[in-house]
Amino acid sequence: MHAARMGFDWPEISPVFEKIHEEIGEIKAALSEQRPDHARRELGDLLFAVVNLSRFLNADPGRELTHASQRFLERFAKMKKELERAGRAIEDCSLEEMDQAWNRVKAAE
């Protein structure tokens, strides 16, 4: 049984974004209330909503996650090399320095 086939689905994409924002808010609320178990449950709801978004984009969520992970690893390696060329070990860099190098690598793509 598919809920969408039975009419339990959003007719357009905008409510999907609203649901994603709602789930993020629920995660933040659970964390502020120091309820990590509830936050993890809400994370599951967020992931479910994002997968729903993928349907509207005609995207395979697993494939897109794999591609995003590959891009991250490639950018991280480039960022590390850029810092090393500047004579900096990544372990000695501040988050701000790494973030600046990350943004340069991303902009160069």
Steps between C-alpha positions, in 0.01 A plus 500: 500500500644835396367805679555723195294269280217528749503880487705562815764719339583863443386629160798736472849549638453803733336304787794259488736788579268608782511147642880495482518830690248369754709189563817708544314711756393187686860376511616835639222497760586146610867592534421816698288283730796261532303213349752338264287189445214718381740700281615177333138403436436841345814454289334192354195711418725761337671237288160363398390851395822551301446168324151625417661811350713276281182364339404852392849545353494161326818417687622178657580599861754221548689594186494871586630427850780289353591780258494758781728279711742462209504878443566555870794259503647654184463855634644404836808351331541814286456721807768304685739532206435872472578550866814285470617710202466803727719324757214419735415160646125455510522391864646842589237704316202664659153416378487847344819434301368165383167656408672769292709238319185289449321795341794567266505137390123499448511826302769358273278210390 
